C-alpha cells in the first residue's frame, strides 16, 4: 500500500517560509553582540579621533591666519595648502577681528592676528 503525504504537513506554494525559532534567536544575539562591539570600538577610538581633530583644526587655523594676514593671500588660496593633509576642513575669516577659524568634523579652532606676536590660537574648551 502506498503512503500519501498528509496535506497539512506539506507547505503550500503560496505560504511564506518561516525561519526556525533557534535561528531567529541566534541572529538577534549576533546582531546585539555586533552592536556592543561597535559601541565599544567607537568609545575606545573617540579620544584619539577627537585629539587628532583638535590638532588638525589648530594647525589649520594658525597656518591659515598667517597665510591670510601675514602673507596677504586670499583665504581660498590658503585653503588649497591643506587639501592633501586635512580632508574635511573649512576655513572662515573674521576681517574685523583679524582672525581665521578652522573647522573639522569634530573640532573648531580660531587663530587671531596681532601686531608683534603674529597669529595666536584662542584657548579652546573641552
C-alpha positions in Angstrom: 0.0 0.0 0.0 1.4 3.4 -1.0 1.7 6.1 1.6 0.4 9.5 0.8 1.7 12.6 2.4 -0.8 14.5 4.5 -1.6 17.9 3.0 -1.4 19.5 6.4 2.3 18.6 6.7 3.3 20.0 3.3 3.8 23.7 2.8 1.7 25.3 0.1 3.4 27.1 -2.7 2.0 30.4 -1.6 2.9 30.1 2.1 5.8 32.2 3.3 8.7 30.2 4.6 9.3 30.7 8.3 12.7 30.9 9.9 13.1 28.4 12.6 13.0 30.0 16.1 16.5 29.0 17.2 18.0 30.6 14.0 16.0 33.8 14.7 17.3 33.9 18.3 20.9 33.3 17.1 20.6 36.2 14.5 19.3 38.6 17.2 22.1 37.6 19.6 24.7 38.1 16.9 23.2 41.5 16.0 23.2 42.5 19.6 26.8 41.3 20.1 28.0 43.2 17.0 26.2 46.4 18.2 28.0 46.1 21.6 31.4 45.6 19.8 30.8 48.6 17.6 29.9 50.8 20.6 33.0 49.6 22.5 35.3 50.3 19.5 33.7 53.7 18.9 34.2 54.6 22.6 37.8 53.3 22.5 38.7 55.3 19.4 36.8 58.5 20.3 39.5 60.2 22.3 42.3 59.7 19.7 40.0 60.8 16.9 38.9 63.9 18.9 42.5 64.8 19.8 43.6 64.4 16.1 40.7 66.7 15.0 41.8 69.4 17.6 45.3 69.1 16.4 44.3 69.4 12.7 42.0 72.4 13.4 44.6 74.2 15.5 47.3 73.7 12.8 44.9 74.9 10.0 43.8 77.9 12.0 47.3 79.0 12.8 48.7 78.5 9.4 45.6 79.9 7.7 45.8 83.0 9.8 49.5 83.5 8.9 48.7 82.8 5.2 45.8 85.4 5.2 47.1 88.2 7.4 50.9 87.9 7.3 51.4 86.8 3.7 48.3 88.7 2.5 46.9 85.8 0.4 43.2 85.2 -0.2 41.6 82.6 2.1 40.6 80.4 -0.8 44.2 80.2 -1.8 45.2 79.3 1.8 42.6 76.5 1.8 44.4 74.8 -1.1 47.5 74.4 1.2 45.6 71.9 3.3 43.7 69.8 0.7 46.2 66.9 0.8 46.7 67.0 4.6 43.3 67.6 6.1 40.4 66.4 4.1 37.2 67.8 5.7 38.3 71.3 6.6 36.5 74.6 6.4 38.3 78.0 6.8 36.4 81.2 7.6 37.6 84.7 8.2 36.5 87.5 10.5 38.0 90.6 8.9 37.2 92.9 11.8 38.8 90.7 14.4 41.6 89.7 12.0 41.0 86.0 12.8 40.7 82.7 10.9 38.6 79.8 12.2 39.3 76.3 11.0 36.5 73.7 11.4 36.9 69.9 11.0 34.3 67.3 11.6 34.9 67.1 15.3 36.6 70.4 16.3 36.9 74.1 15.6 39.8 76.4 16.4 40.4 80.1 15.9 43.7 82.0 15.5 43.8 85.8 15.8 46.4 88.1 14.3 48.0 90.8 16.4 50.9 93.1 15.5 54.1 91.8 17.1 53.3 88.2 18.2 51.5 87.4 14.9 48.8 84.7 14.8 48.0 83.1 18.1 45.5 80.4 18.9 42.5 81.2 21.1 42.0 78.9 24.1 39.7 76.0 23.4 37.1 74.5 25.6 36.9 70.7 26.0 
